[in-house]
Amino acid sequence: MAKLAERIEVDGKILHGKPHIAGTRVPVSIILGFLADGLTPEQIIKEHYPHVSREDILACIRYAKQVVEEEEIHLLEVS
């Protein structure tokens, strides 16, 4: 198991190794999808994951920011 960021971990035995909130089976991608759909952290907690904290949701956002910041993009010239 690897701890990728505060509150975010990866374990090959949980969710096929996808990043998730530590101590849960809640994938980071699901939380980000809810946020992208316009749900607030409070709505996500109340309507979907009462065992997840606001800090867990903010950790998902920080994790996504870190992934994007470290991403390398190589443009290919198309003729």
C-alpha positions, 0 to 999 in steps of 0.5 A: 500500500502506498500513501500518495498524499495526505488521506489518499492511498493506493493498494493493489488489493483495493479498487484494483489499485485506484487512488482512494480515500484512506481507510475507505473504498471511496475512489478519488475519481468518484468524489471528483466526479460529484464535485464536477457535477456541482455537488458541494462537499456537504452534499457529497457527505450527506447524500452519498458518503456520510463516513467521509469528511470534508477534509477527505474531499479536500484531499481528493482535490489536492491530489488531483491538483498534484497529478495535473501539476506533475503531468507532462504533455508532449505535443506532436506535430501533425502535417 
